[in-house]
Amino acid sequence: MRNEKLIHALGNCINHCNYCADACLDEENVKMMVKCIRTDRVCAEVCAALNQVLSTNYKDVQGLIDYCIKVCNACADECEKHDHQHCKDCAKACRECARACEQYAA
């Protein structure tokens, strides 16, 4: 299956974004984490949408892939601003997902 690698990367990104958003809520200064939490949630939703569409035979997915790359990179950029391990792990998963999207689209 051509999209197996991308589906795996999307699932990994979804899991890390959801975990990061939840872990951010436990941080001492939650106000400082608001943008991270919001970006995590949006990234998880966009990745989930692309994951669902890829599970069909629908071929016109380039726009959604491009948006997923944009959102994953924005999430990674935000998470990289924080020193928490969950943010670092999330940023890594987001970068890997963006790369998998780029490779799929190539």
FENGI-V591664 format. One line per field, one symbol per residue. ss: DSSP state (a for helix, b for strand, c for the rest). psi: psi as a letter, one per 40 degrees, with the letter a starting at -180 (. if undefined). Layout:
ss=???
psi=???
//
This chain:
ss=cccaaaaaaaaaaaaaaaaaaaaacccccaaaaaaaaaaaaaaaaaaaaaaaaacccccccaaaaaaaaaaaaaaaaaacccccaaaaaaaaaaaaaaaaaaaaac
psi=hdeddddddddddddddddddddddeidgdddedddddddddddddddddddddeiehdgeddddddddddddddddddeeieidddddddddddddddddddde.
//
